[in-house]
Amino acid sequence: MVSCMPDASLARNSWRGLLRHPPPLPFDVHKAAQATSARLEEREICLDRTNIQRAAVLSMDGYHMYNAQIASEFQPSMKGLPSTFAARDLKRDLAALREFNDVLCPEYDRTLHEPVQDAISITKEFPIVIVEGNYLFLDEGDWSDLKGMFDLKLFISCSADASCSRVTKRKTRNGASAAEIEGAVPYVRQMAEIAERTAGNADARITFTDGETSESLSYLLKDVQVHQEEREPYLLAVGLNPAFQKTLVFDDIKFGDVNRAQKAYRTVGGKGQHVAIAANRIDVGSVRVAHFLGDEQEQGRFIHQHLKDRSIDQLVQWVPSSTRTCTTLLDMKTGKMTELIEPSDQISPEDVKSMIDKIVPAAQGCRGKRASVALCGTFPPGVTEEVYATLARSLPQDCKLVLDGPLKPPGGAGKDLDAAAKDCLERYLSPRAVLAITSGSSSAFLYRKEAVEGRGEQQSAAVVVTEFTIPQLEAVNPIGAGDTCTAGLLHGIVHDYPVEEAFAYALACASASCLHLEGANFDLRETLQLYDKITYEVVRKI
């Protein structure tokens, strides 16, 4: 859920002095700001449900007490203060909405000046619920539990003076007497001041400024800048082996017995698809994913719609074969998980050629400082590594290339990891390449060749090994964490982070994704908090 309210900035690691740009806000914030700005042109600070596609809008005003109750307990002019709302009822409905239940909610009727019960039906059709109101981040009474229910909290700033001015104008237009207006203004100011005190609980603040004349108001975004050109994807994730992901959650799995799942979730799997979902979480609209999808069965259509709903651009080669299903079993008692992966169907040579014809122009179009391509995961039968090789050869010089796949040390993990990494750098990668390796939940490694002075092209260079220490977490679901790491690394690279900082940020994204059931889903604030705790140092040269 998203909350829009009347200064808080995103938590960030500016004290380190190494990140030149904080991770960008999701584009959802920009779209919400644009919709708000459009409504403000009509001199109203509210979000109308027609402004946001596939989103329901719920106003705090619907939870006003009835006028008769306010008159019996307060002065009528106090209407609108926190104590004159049924905050407990709002909390109940928000909790139900977070569980994707169908909920009938009240709406405030500005003709009756009373709440109307069950006036708004919010169903599962609305994946986003935008909640608006002054006191949603308030730390007192029944209000104090609300702020933790939102996935994204925006504070739309409006000064007390501006609030009083607007209420005075509105009441004057509606025929209120001077005495009524004079009695209401002090409480309006009090409401605005209470709201302002809650700003520190928001994720980001949006400030609007009035135009030159009061007759023709113009509202400009100040603290959140909208860049339309960022809607064009600058990342390409090639994930040729997608999956329909089913996750079953069990209280306690007992082998050899009948196990009934507590919950079941349907979502998207596959390395390239998870990279796209995670990259899109950091900056909505930044990524395009290329994949084969089964045209004649539910799984392929589900994947396509799921990504489309998240504003992820897709290059699709529809094929007659089926898209595989991956089933994850989560045992909540032990915290362990098991993944069951079906084999992929054969892809015909004609479909492979058609896909290459789509991907190569898209890759060649990835030009500019921020362009990057990620080649992700395994191939379905019928596809060979030549597809990746063809794509890599077609990239513009200024495009960054990331290869996301397993590195299998000879003889297993442990002490042979260094040998496998050095061999990979020397045999397959360019001298400027960097090898980033995730190795379990507590550490990760970065390998790169040491710079060598002199002109000789064949001079040998040591490989510098940097070890990263990751804070221990109680993971909910680690599926997609490695792919989330790739997405974070992509964004770090295209935003010119030093490579060590880019990998630290990537590891923070991956760690944060383990705290959520859905693969490659993570909270940006949790990511930045974890980023603060990740440390790294050069441990050896090999």
Secondary structure in CASP SS format (residue, H / E / C, confidence):
PFRMAT SS
TARGET T0000
AUTHOR 0000-0000-0000
METHOD secondary structure of the structure
MODEL  1
M C 1.00
V E 1.00
S E 1.00
C E 1.00
M E 1.00
P C 1.00
D C 1.00
A C 1.00
S C 1.00
L C 1.00
A C 1.00
R C 1.00
N C 1.00
S H 1.00
W H 1.00
R H 1.00
G C 1.00
L C 1.00
L C 1.00
R C 1.00
H C 1.00
P C 1.00
P C 1.00
P C 1.00
L C 1.00
P C 1.00
F H 1.00
D H 1.00
V H 1.00
H H 1.00
K H 1.00
A H 1.00
A H 1.00
Q H 1.00
A H 1.00
T H 1.00
S H 1.00
A H 1.00
R H 1.00
L H 1.00
E C 1.00
E C 1.00
R C 1.00
E C 1.00
I C 1.00
C C 1.00
L C 1.00
D C 1.00
R H 1.00
T H 1.00
N H 1.00
I C 1.00
Q C 1.00
R C 1.00
A E 1.00
A E 1.00
V E 1.00
L E 1.00
S E 1.00
M H 1.00
D H 1.00
G H 1.00
Y H 1.00
H E 1.00
M C 1.00
Y C 1.00
N H 1.00
A H 1.00
Q H 1.00
I H 1.00
A H 1.00
S H 1.00
E H 1.00
F C 1.00
Q C 1.00
P H 1.00
S H 1.00
M H 1.00
K C 1.00
G C 1.00
L C 1.00
P H 1.00
S H 1.00
T H 1.00
F E 1.00
A C 1.00
A H 1.00
R H 1.00
D H 1.00
L H 1.00
K H 1.00
R H 1.00
D H 1.00
L H 1.00
A H 1.00
A H 1.00
L H 1.00
R H 1.00
E C 1.00
F C 1.00
N C 1.00
D C 1.00
V E 1.00
L E 1.00
C E 1.00
P E 1.00
E E 1.00
Y E 1.00
D E 1.00
R C 1.00
T C 1.00
L C 1.00
H C 1.00
E E 1.00
P E 1.00
V E 1.00
Q E 1.00
D E 1.00
A E 1.00
I E 1.00
S E 1.00
I E 1.00
T C 1.00
K C 1.00
E C 1.00
F C 1.00
P C 1.00
I E 1.00
V E 1.00
I E 1.00
V E 1.00
E E 1.00
G C 1.00
N C 1.00
Y C 1.00
L C 1.00
F C 1.00
L C 1.00
D C 1.00
E C 1.00
G H 1.00
D H 1.00
W H 1.00
S H 1.00
D H 1.00
L C 1.00
K H 1.00
G H 1.00
M H 1.00
F C 1.00
D C 1.00
L E 1.00
K E 1.00
L E 1.00
F E 1.00
I E 1.00
S E 1.00
C C 1.00
S C 1.00
A H 1.00
D H 1.00
A H 1.00
S H 1.00
C H 1.00
S H 1.00
R H 1.00
V H 1.00
T H 1.00
K H 1.00
R H 1.00
K H 1.00
T H 1.00
R H 1.00
N C 1.00
G C 1.00
A C 1.00
S C 1.00
A H 1.00
A H 1.00
E H 1.00
I H 1.00
E H 1.00
G H 1.00
A H 1.00
V H 1.00
P H 1.00
Y H 1.00
V H 1.00
R H 1.00
Q H 1.00
M H 1.00
A H 1.00
E H 1.00
I H 1.00
A H 1.00
E H 1.00
R H 1.00
T C 1.00
A H 1.00
G H 1.00
N H 1.00
A C 1.00
D C 1.00
A E 1.00
R E 1.00
I E 1.00
T E 1.00
F E 1.00
T E 1.00
D C 1.00
G C 1.00
E C 1.00
T C 1.00
S C 1.00
E C 1.00
S C 1.00
L C 1.00
S C 1.00
Y C 1.00
L E 1.00
L E 1.00
K C 1.00
D C 1.00
V C 1.00
Q C 1.00
V C 1.00
H C 1.00
Q H 1.00
E H 1.00
E H 1.00
R H 1.00
E C 1.00
P C 1.00
Y C 1.00
L E 1.00
L E 1.00
A E 1.00
V E 1.00
G C 1.00
L C 1.00
N C 1.00
P C 1.00
A E 1.00
F E 1.00
Q E 1.00
K E 1.00
T E 1.00
L E 1.00
V E 1.00
F E 1.00
D C 1.00
D C 1.00
I C 1.00
K C 1.00
F C 1.00
G C 1.00
D C 1.00
V C 1.00
N C 1.00
R C 1.00
A C 1.00
Q C 1.00
K E 1.00
A E 1.00
Y E 1.00
R E 1.00
T E 1.00
V E 1.00
G E 1.00
G C 1.00
K H 1.00
G H 1.00
Q H 1.00
H H 1.00
V H 1.00
A H 1.00
I H 1.00
A H 1.00
A H 1.00
N H 1.00
R H 1.00
I H 1.00
D C 1.00
V C 1.00
G C 1.00
S C 1.00
V E 1.00
R E 1.00
V E 1.00
A E 1.00
H E 1.00
F E 1.00
L E 1.00
G E 1.00
D C 1.00
E C 1.00
Q C 1.00
E H 1.00
Q H 1.00
G H 1.00
R H 1.00
F H 1.00
I H 1.00
H H 1.00
Q H 1.00
H H 1.00
L H 1.00
K H 1.00
D H 1.00
R C 1.00
S C 1.00
I C 1.00
D E 1.00
Q E 1.00
L E 1.00
V E 1.00
Q E 1.00
W E 1.00
V E 1.00
P C 1.00
S C 1.00
S C 1.00
T C 1.00
R C 1.00
T E 1.00
C E 1.00
T E 1.00
T E 1.00
L E 1.00
L E 1.00
D E 1.00
M C 1.00
K C 1.00
T C 1.00
G C 1.00
K E 1.00
M E 1.00
T E 1.00
E E 1.00
L E 1.00
I E 1.00
E C 1.00
P C 1.00
S C 1.00
D C 1.00
Q C 1.00
I C 1.00
S C 1.00
P H 1.00
E H 1.00
D H 1.00
V H 1.00
K H 1.00
S H 1.00
M H 1.00
I H 1.00
D H 1.00
K H 1.00
I H 1.00
V H 1.00
P H 1.00
A H 1.00
A H 1.00
Q H 1.00
G C 1.00
C C 1.00
R C 1.00
G C 1.00
K C 1.00
R C 1.00
A C 1.00
S E 1.00
V E 1.00
A E 1.00
L E 1.00
C E 1.00
G C 1.00
T C 1.00
F C 1.00
P C 1.00
P C 1.00
G C 1.00
V C 1.00
T C 1.00
E C 1.00
E H 1.00
V H 1.00
Y H 1.00
A H 1.00
T H 1.00
L H 1.00
A H 1.00
R H 1.00
S H 1.00
L C 1.00
P C 1.00
Q C 1.00
D C 1.00
C C 1.00
K E 1.00
L E 1.00
V E 1.00
L E 1.00
D E 1.00
G C 1.00
P C 1.00
L C 1.00
K C 1.00
P C 1.00
P C 1.00
G C 1.00
G C 1.00
A C 1.00
G H 1.00
K H 1.00
D H 1.00
L H 1.00
D H 1.00
A H 1.00
A H 1.00
A H 1.00
K H 1.00
D H 1.00
C H 1.00
L H 1.00
E H 1.00
R H 1.00
Y H 1.00
L C 1.00
S C 1.00
P C 1.00
R C 1.00
A C 1.00
V E 1.00
L E 1.00
A E 1.00
I E 1.00
T E 1.00
S C 1.00
G C 1.00
S C 1.00
S C 1.00
S E 1.00
A E 1.00
F E 1.00
L E 1.00
Y E 1.00
R E 1.00
K E 1.00
E C 1.00
A C 1.00
V C 1.00
E C 1.00
G C 1.00
R C 1.00
G C 1.00
E C 1.00
Q C 1.00
Q C 1.00
S C 1.00
A C 1.00
A C 1.00
V E 1.00
V E 1.00
V E 1.00
T E 1.00
E E 1.00
F E 1.00
T E 1.00
I C 1.00
P C 1.00
Q C 1.00
L C 1.00
E C 1.00
A C 1.00
V C 1.00
N C 1.00
P C 1.00
I C 1.00
G C 1.00
A H 1.00
G H 1.00
D H 1.00
T H 1.00
C H 1.00
T H 1.00
A H 1.00
G H 1.00
L H 1.00
L H 1.00
H H 1.00
G H 1.00
I H 1.00
V H 1.00
H C 1.00
D C 1.00
Y C 1.00
P C 1.00
V H 1.00
E H 1.00
E H 1.00
A H 1.00
F H 1.00
A H 1.00
Y H 1.00
A H 1.00
L H 1.00
A H 1.00
C H 1.00
A H 1.00
S H 1.00
A H 1.00
S H 1.00
C C 1.00
L C 1.00
H C 1.00
L C 1.00
E C 1.00
G C 1.00
A C 1.00
N C 1.00
F C 1.00
D C 1.00
L H 1.00
R H 1.00
E H 1.00
T H 1.00
L H 1.00
Q H 1.00
L H 1.00
Y H 1.00
D H 1.00
K H 1.00
I C 1.00
T E 1.00
Y E 1.00
E E 1.00
V E 1.00
V E 1.00
R E 1.00
K E 1.00
I C 1.00
END
